[in-house]
């Protein structure tokens, strides 16, 4: 697995052609959102498995999951062949601990969903869970839909910056990032990594090559600036 510093992830991969394009433009990790609560996955599990199997290090496929039980997460990661999982559900600390004991080899990212007035709750979550997490990922709550990820909405970056300062583990920043704002976001928050999904899509719902290229170039430039 590649170093988690200055890392760029593109999430919501829908097919092999999109995966090849995104990796070709310089993304480090690609994310596959599967078994979503809505039942509307972007890609079939067998297609995701095939893409993940073909990735060469330091590139990696990441399962983006709303599952909350350690054994189910571990089994699904085995089926897909991923070495990293991003947990977006309300996973109990005990389940995070169990997942780490079951799968010490698995790189675990835990979401910190920013909403109005919940900074104290997020700081406590970091304090409670950091022994069992390898990286956090911030995202933005959508009060209209209740969605906790891939909302296309930005949040108060000062919250993410505070979480970076508090967390003993690195933090990936997500939530409404796009080619126009990713540089400013990195300079303001100083995360270890960034992730984008809807902000890189064209009108057809596919990742737009130019948006992906500019996003990655802007992220790399900003990461170099903050050292």
Secondary structure, DSSP 8 states (H G I E B T S, - for coil): ---STTEEEEE---SHHHHHHHHHTT-SEEEEE-S-TTS--SS-HHHHHHHHHT--TT-EEEEEE----HHHHHHHHHHHT-SEEEE-S---HHHHHHHHHH-TTSEEEEEEEE-TT-HHHHHHHHHHHGGG-SEEEEEE--TTT---SS------HHHHHHHHHH-SSEEEE-SS--TTTHHHHHHHH--SEEEESGGGB-TTSSB-HHHHHHHHHHHHHHHHHH-
